[in-house]
Amino acid sequence: MQKIFCYTLFSALAFGQVYSANVYGFSLADIQLETKSGFLKLNYKTNGIIDFIWPTNNTYITKYDTTHYGLISFQKNIKQGTFTQKPLFELNDGLLKHKKEFRPRLDSTQTLFTMLAMIMNRPYELLDTQWFEVDHEGKLMLGRFLWSGTEEIKIGTKNIICNHFRLDLKGIDETGGFLTDTDRLMKYVSSPDGVRQIWVEQNGNHRIIRVEMNANGFPFEILIQ
């Protein structure tokens, strides 16, 4: 029994939350989200038929400052069909660096992933309607959360009371980013015209329970398992 408990605890710490990504109720991918203080790791892996047609196994790792959630480093390992990519971005002393390129950035600059960490850890009153500078692979944007009240989300047999947010993004710099090409997630999730909604557990661990977004004309739904 002690061994089982230790294994379960280790698994929870190592793998965090598990999600299913769907379009029109059709399963596309499994997602694992691991969070620790100052660290967030997300893995997106296609499943079923989609894995034969458009196989994807992408990992995104973010380190951030725990006081203001500003980016410290972001790296990703992209395996998307024949397209592979493994860039590293580091923010230090007001400069965001990628290889030999750099962009001036505030140390408190966010990314989409630090925004996820922030929404799970800060009270909604400190987030609602506030604009944050967001860097997206070298392209500067503004992002904000709009709180839409509380909703009850049914997961299996459980009803979970959640804070419901909308995430808005808009570009403020016409300068191109560091990368000439990027993966599908990073391409579509940052579209200023996209609709992004997030439901966060109001009590307990403040887990992200549900995400909805439009990507390339398709309605994606991501649900905690």
N, C-alpha and C positions, 0 to 999 in steps of 0.2 A: 504494500500500500504506500509506503514511504517513497519507493522508487517511482511508482506511478505519479504521485504528487509532484515529485521533483521534475520528472519528465514533462508533465503538463505545464508547470511553472516555467521551465526553460523554453518550451515551445511558444508560450504566450509572449515571453520577452523577446525571443528571437524572431518571431514571424508577425507579431502584432495582429492587426485586423485583416480579415479576408473578405473580398468583395467579388461580385459577379457583374460584368458589363453586358448589357443587352440592348438590342435594337428591335423594336416592335415585339418584344417578348422573346426574341431569338438570342440565345447565348453566343457571345462573341469571344469573351476573354475572362480569365481569372486575374484578379488584382490582389497583391499583398501590400499592405501599408504598415511599415515599422516606424514607430516614433519613440524617441528618447529625448532627454533634455538637450536641446541644441542640435538635434539630428533628426532627419526624416529620410526614409528610403521607400521608394515605390517601385514595384515590379509589375509589369503588364505583359501577360502571355496569352496569346490566342488559344482557343480550344476548338474541338470538333471540326466541322467542315471548313470553317474559316482558317484553321491552322494549316490545312492542305492548300488552300487557295492563296491566302495572304499571311503566311506565317510571320509572327512578330514575337520577339522576346526582348523587351526593353527594360532597363533599370535606370532609375533616376535617384541620385544621392545628393542631399542638400545639408550643409552645415550652416548654422545661423547663430547670431548673438541672442542670448536669452533675455536681454533687457528690452530691446526694441525690435527683435526679430529680423534685423538687417542681415543680409547675405554675407557669409564668410567664404563659402565655396560651393560650387555646383558642378557636378560631373554626371555624365550619362553614358551608358553603354547600349548602343542601338544595334539590334539585329532584326532588320525589317526586310524580309525577302533577301534580295541581293545587296540591299543598301545597309552598310555598316558605318558606324560613327562612334567616336569615343573622345569628345572634347572635355576640357576642364576650364572652368571660369573661376577666378579668385578675386575677391575684393579686399584691398588693403591700402590704408593711407589715402583714401579718396580716389583710388584708381581700380577699375575693373579690368582684369587682364585675361587675355586668351592668346596663347603663344606670344607673338611679338606685337600684337595689337592691344590697345587699351582704350577705355572710355572713362572720363571723369564721372564719379558717382559718389553720392553721400553714403557714409557708412551705414545709415539706416535704410538704404534702398532694399526694397522687397523683391521677391520673385513670386511666381504663382505658387510655388511650393512653400515658401515661408508664409505666404498668406494663408495657406491651409493650416500650418502650425499655429498661426496667430488666432484663427477662428476657433480652434479647439481649446485655446488656453486663456483668451481674454474675454471678459464680460461683453455682451453685445452692446451695452451702452457706450463702451469705449471704441467701438468699431463703426457703429451705424452712421452712415453718410460721410465718414471721414475719408478724404482722398490720400492715397499713399503713392509715392514714387515706386514704380515697378520696372525692373529690368527684365527683358525677355531676350536672352542670348545676345546681348549687346544693343538691343533696341529699347529706347526709353519710353515708358507708358505711364499712365495713371490708372490706379485701381481703387475701387471702393466696394464696401459691403452695404447693402440696404436691407435692414431688418424688416421682415414682413409679418412678424408676430409668431405665435406658437401654433404648432400642428401636431396631431397624433399620427405617427407612422406605424403601421402594423407590419411586423417582421415575424413570420411564422405564427406563433400563438401569442406573441408579446406585442403590446401597444406601448410605443416609446414616445414620450413628449419631447418635441424638438423645437429649437429655434430655427426659423426658416429665413434664409438670406438669398438675396440676388447679388451676384458679383458682376460689376460693370468694369470694363476696360476701355481705355481710349489712348491712341497714340499721341505723343506730344513732340516727337522728333522724327523727321523724315529721313534721317541718316539710317542706312541699312545696318543690320546686325552683323555679328562676327561671321556667321555661317552663310554660305551661298545656298545650302540646302539643309533641310532638317527633317525630323521624323513627323509622322502624321499627327501625333498627339500635340506636339509643340506648335505645329502649324495651325491646327484648327482651334485649339482651346483658346488661343490668344486673339481670335478675330474680334475686332470691336463691334461687329454686327451680331455676334453670337449671343445666345441667351444661356446664362449659367445660373443654376439654382442649387443651393446646398442646404441640407437639413442636418443640424448638429444636436446631438443628445443634450437636453437641458440640464439634466442631473447626472450623477455618477461620474464616468470617465470623460464625458463630453466628446464622445466619439462622433465622427462623421457617419451618419446613418444612410443617407441617400444623396446622390448627385444627379442632376439632369442637365444636359447641354445639347445644343444643336451643333453638329459637325458635318460639314460638306452636305448639308441638306437633310441629314438623318438625325432622328431624336435618340440620343444615347441616355440610358438609365443605368446608374451604378448603385447597387444595393449591398449593404453589409450582409454577411452570411452568418 
